[in-house]
């Protein structure tokens, strides 16, 4: 069984699942963002502030960026 991961943010120690729930993000998304941005206060703030896209929005964005898009 995986151990709980803790991070220090906003002068409090949070478990990753607690912080993800408070930020309205899936735990895996928050964990990957913290790996990318760093476990500093600034990195965690950025990870929480970055929005998420619905599957429909992501598909439309991908279609716009696709090199296969007809002109």
C-alpha positions as CSV (number, residue, x, y, z in Angstrom):
1,X,0.0,0.0,0.0
2,X,1.4,3.4,-1.0
3,X,2.4,5.8,1.8
4,X,0.7,9.2,2.1
5,X,2.8,12.0,0.7
6,X,2.8,15.3,2.7
7,X,3.7,18.8,1.5
8,X,4.0,22.0,3.4
9,X,1.9,24.8,2.0
10,X,0.3,27.9,3.5
11,X,2.0,27.3,6.9
12,X,0.3,23.9,7.2
13,X,1.3,20.4,6.5
14,X,-1.1,18.8,4.0
15,X,-1.5,15.3,2.7
16,X,-1.5,15.3,-1.1
17,X,-5.0,13.9,-1.3
18,X,-6.2,16.6,1.2
19,X,-4.7,19.4,-0.8
20,X,-6.0,18.0,-4.1
21,X,-9.5,17.8,-2.7
22,X,-9.2,21.4,-1.4
23,X,-8.0,22.6,-4.8
24,X,-10.6,20.6,-6.8
25,X,-8.1,18.5,-8.6
26,X,-7.4,14.8,-9.0
27,X,-4.6,13.6,-6.8
28,X,-2.6,12.3,-9.8
29,X,-2.9,15.6,-11.6
30,X,-1.6,17.5,-8.5
31,X,1.2,15.1,-7.9
32,X,2.4,15.4,-11.6
33,X,2.2,19.2,-11.4
34,X,4.2,19.3,-8.2
35,X,6.8,17.1,-9.8
36,X,6.9,19.5,-12.8
37,X,6.8,22.9,-10.9
38,X,8.5,21.8,-7.6
39,X,7.4,21.3,-4.1
40,X,8.1,24.9,-3.1
41,X,5.3,27.2,-2.0
42,X,5.4,28.9,-5.4
43,X,5.3,25.6,-7.3
44,X,2.4,24.3,-5.2
45,X,0.5,27.5,-5.7
46,X,1.1,27.3,-9.5
47,X,0.0,23.7,-9.5
48,X,-3.3,24.5,-7.7
49,X,-3.9,27.7,-9.8
50,X,-3.5,26.0,-13.2
51,X,-6.9,25.1,-14.6
52,X,-8.2,21.9,-16.0
53,X,-9.9,21.2,-19.3
54,X,-12.9,19.0,-20.0
55,X,-12.4,16.2,-22.5
56,X,-14.4,18.2,-25.0
57,X,-12.3,21.4,-24.5
58,X,-9.1,19.3,-24.8
59,X,-10.2,17.7,-28.0
60,X,-11.1,21.1,-29.6
61,X,-7.7,22.6,-28.5
62,X,-5.9,19.6,-29.9
63,X,-7.8,19.8,-33.2
64,X,-6.8,23.5,-33.5
65,X,-3.1,22.7,-32.9
66,X,-3.0,19.6,-35.1
67,X,-0.7,19.8,-38.2
68,X,-3.3,17.6,-39.9
69,X,-5.9,20.3,-39.8
70,X,-7.1,21.1,-43.2
71,X,-7.0,24.7,-44.4
